[in-house]
Amino acid sequence: MRNLLLELAYNGRAYHGWQVQENAPTVQQTFQDSWQQITGVRDNVTGCSRTDTGVHANMFCCNIRTATQLDCEKLVTALNAVLPDDIAVRSCKEVPWKFHARYDCKSKEYIYRILNTPVPSPFLNGLVWQYKYPLDENLLNTCARHFTGTHDFSAFCSAGSSVEDTVRTVTNAQVSRQGDEVVFTIEANGFLYNMVRIITGTLVAVSQGKISEESIPAIIESKDRSLAGPTAPPQGLYLNKVSYGGEIR
């Protein structure tokens, strides 16, 4: 038996997130179908995170404990030959038996892409949030800095979450402009349900004048979801990087 760490990338438009669900296509189910086709066994796949419907991943890690003797390079080639075009395996390597893609994760980085133009792009449909009103990326970058540090992020968690510990440590939060796109980048040791999308919605609400920059620390301190901004749509959100604290041997 071996424990394999695989790195995936996927376009989430056609899927109801990562985790297997009844009567809805998911990335995990699609990946397991392809894995079974290659190996003949439906091994369990452990993902580094859950992603919501329509959310994408530039880097998504999962581990599989398996008896297959196919080497990693051949597995990558074979899986990419049978997976749909919106899911790709970027790498595969053997890791210690105890390694767990979710619990051993030290930090995750998300990006949120906003196409800030009055005219939508047919080439970016489903890949960005198209927001036609002006955004001041410098103001939003100043606002984003308020989220760094260790805080209780209850005000930025959607109802329905079963997580009891709502304290997270954000190590980086910044906003930049890349041509017509305004990109919000945030890295933390963990995220609450819809946390990045709610923070994004709050930043846009500042741009709209509905929330003041000075009130953000008070909103964090309040732990009151009703004081934060709306939840931004899912299609602009990407899991961008997963870190395990150094080389996994």
N, C-alpha and C positions, 0 to 999 in steps of 0.2 A: 504494500500500500504506500502511496505517495500523497503528499499535500502539495497542490499546485496553486500558485498565485497567477491569476490572469488579469491583464489590464485591457479594458474595453473602452470604446468610444461609441456613442450612439446619438442619433437624432430621435428625440422622443415624441415627435408629432403623432405617430401612429399608435402610441402605447399609453396605457393607463399606469405609467410609472414602472418601477423596477419589479416590485414584489408580486408574486403570483396572486391572481384574483380569480374568482369564479366568473365566468361569462364575460371576460374582458381580456384583450391581448396585453401582455406585459413583456418587458425586456427579459426578465428572468425565465419566463415560460418559453419564449422564443429561443433563448440561448440553450436551455435544457433540451429542447427538441433537437437542436442541431448537435449538441453534445452526444445525445443518445444515438443519433444517426451515425456519428463517427465511431463511437466506442462500443455501442450495443448495450450500454447500461445507462440508466437515468440517475446518475449520481446527484447528491444534494449539492447545491451551490449556495455559498454564503456571501452576500454582498456587503460592501463597506458602508452602505447607506440605503435609505429609501429615497426615491425621487417621485414627485407627483406627476399626474397626467400632463403630458405635453412638455415636461422639463427634459433638458438635454444633458449630455455628459461628454466633455472633452477627455476626461480621465475617470474611469470607474473601475475599482478593483474588487475582485471576488476570489475566493479560494475554494478548491474542490479536493476532497479526500477521495482518492480513486485507486483502483487496481490496474488501470490501463498502463501498458508499458510503452505506448507511443511516446517518442521523445517530443520535447516542447516545440521545437521548430516545425515538426510535422503536424503537430496539433494545431498550431497557429494557421498553417497553410490550409489544412483540411477544414477547419471551422470557417475560415473566411470564404471557402469555396461553396459552403452550403447555407451560411447565414444570409438573411436579406441584406440589401444594400445599405440599409440605415443602421446596421450594427456591424462593428468591426472589432476583431481581436488584435490588439497592438503588440502584446508580448505575453510570454508564459515562462515561468521558472519554478523550480522546485524550492520549497521553503520548509522550515522545521514543522514537525507534525502538530505542535501546539499552536502554530500561527493561526490567528483568526482575523479575517479581513475587516471586521467591524470593531471588535474590542481592542485590537492592537493599534488602531488608527490614532495618531497623535494630533493631527489637525486636518481640516479640509478647507479648501479655498473655492468660493463660488464667485462667478461673475454674472452681472445682469446687464444685458445689452438693450439700450434704448436707441431706436432710429429716430433722431430728432430733426425731422423734415416734414413739411406740409404734404409732401407727395409720398405715398407708400412705394415700397420696392417690391415688384413681383418676385424678385430673386431671393428676398429675405422673408417672404411670407411664412409665418410660423416659426421663425428663427429669432425674431426681435419683437420688442414692443414698440410700435410706431406711435410716437407722441409728437404731434404737430406744433405745439406751442413752444416758444423759446425756453431753453434751460440754461442757466448760468452754472457751468461746471465748476467754477471757482467757489461760488457760494455753496454748492452741494458738497464739494470736497471739504470745506470748512465744517459743514454740518456733520459729515460722515465721521470726522475725528472724535465727535462726542461718544461714539459707540465703542471706541477702543477701551480696553481694560476689562476687569472682571465685574460683571453686573448681573442682577436678576433681570432677565429679559421677558418677564411675564407679559409686559405691555406689547410685546412683539411676537406673541404666540397665538395662533388661531384656536378657537374653541374646539373641543373634541380631542385635544392632546391628552394622553394618559401619563405624561412624564411628570414626576413629582419634583425633581430637582431642576429648577429653571435658571440656575446660575451658569453662565458661560463666560469664557475668557476670549475676547476678540483681540487678536494681535495686529491686525491691519484692516483698515477701512478707508478707502479712498475713491474718488470720482475723477475721471479724466475724459477728455474728448479725443476721439480718433476719427477725424473727418466729420461725417454726419452722425456718427454714433457717440453717445455718452455712455460710458461704461463704469459701472459700480463694481468694485472688487472688495471682497471681505474674506478674511481668514480667521478661523476660530478653532478651539478645541472641540467644538460641537455646536449643533444648531437645533433650535426648537422648530416645531411644525409651522411652516410658512414664515419663519423668522426673516429670511433674506427678502422675501417678497413684501413683507410688511414694512421693513426698513426702507426698501426702495420706494414704496408708496408714500411713506412719510417724507422722504427727501423730495419727491415730486410735489407733495402738499406744501412744503416750504417754498418751492418755486412758485406755486400758485398763490402764495400769501395766506393760505389757510392755517398754517402752523408757522410760528416764528422759530428762527434758529435758536434763540436764547431759551426757548421752552423745552428743547429736547432733553437736557439733563433732568428736568422735572418730570417729563413723561416717563423716562427710564425709571426714575425713583418711585413714581406712582404705582407701577405694576398694573396699570389700568389699560386694558386693550382699547377701550373706547376713546382714549385720548390720542392714540397714535393714528397714523394715516391709513388709507385703504390698502388692501392686499393687491399688489401689482399682478398683472396676468402672468401665467406660467411660461409662455413661449420665449421670454427673454432670458430665462434663468438657465445657467449651465453649472454643473459640478465641474470645476476646472482642474483641481489638483488634490491628490490625496497623499498625505505624508505619514510615514511610519517611523520617523525619528532616526533615520540613517539606513545604512545598507542592511538588508535582510539576508542572512546567511543560512 
